[in-house]
Every structure is written in structure tokens, then in C-alpha cells.
């Protein structure tokens, strides 16, 4: 594994946000949802997430998720994804969202 120093780590803008809207992304090549995530001072940002195996749309509203906020926007079909919602493979190829176990203010940075 390649190592990085603290300066490299500080370049990654990792923040917490709350999903405020979710819908099926029917134009995506792989099953996905379109999400809107409230990131506090950064505003509400859009993300495409391939998390349909473990989550239903209605379960996502209000869930806090960990996002990478300083990747360049990415066009996915007819949708511009502005942040990367993070998660982990559950060992069966399904993505489990990276989240917190205690609610924290939207937009908070990872320490």
C-alpha cells in the first residue's frame, strides 16, 4: 500500500451531510439513486450512488453520510454528480454507506 503524509490527507475534503432527497436514477447504466445531500455551509449537493442493493429510497432520507467534496463534478448520463458519497463493500459486492453513529452538524469535516 502506498503511504501518504498529513499534507496529502488534508487535501481531501471529507465532510458529513444529510440526505434530503433520493430518487431512482433510471438513466444510469448500473442501478443507482440520485441523491441530494445537505452539506451545511457548502449547500445541498447532488450525487449518484450505486447503493440500490442495500437501501430503499425512503430509507435514505435523513441518513447522514460521509462525502468527498472536492473531486471535480462528474457527468453520469444526464446528471451532474457533485460529491462522492462513500461506502464499503459488504463482502458480497453491495455497498454499505459510510456514516456516523451519533448525529453531527451537516458540513462537519473529518478529523
DALIN-V689517 format. One record per helix or strand of 2 or more residues. SS is the DSSP state (a for helix, b for strand). FROM is the first residue (numbers start at 1). TO is the last residue. If there is no record, write none. Layout:
ss:SS from:FROM to:TO
ss:SS from:FROM to:TO
This chain:
ss:a from:6 to:10
ss:b from:14 to:24
ss:b from:33 to:38
ss:a from:40 to:42
ss:b from:44 to:49
ss:a from:57 to:60
ss:b from:64 to:68
ss:b from:74 to:76
ss:b from:79 to:81
ss:b from:84 to:85
ss:b from:87 to:89
ss:b from:95 to:97
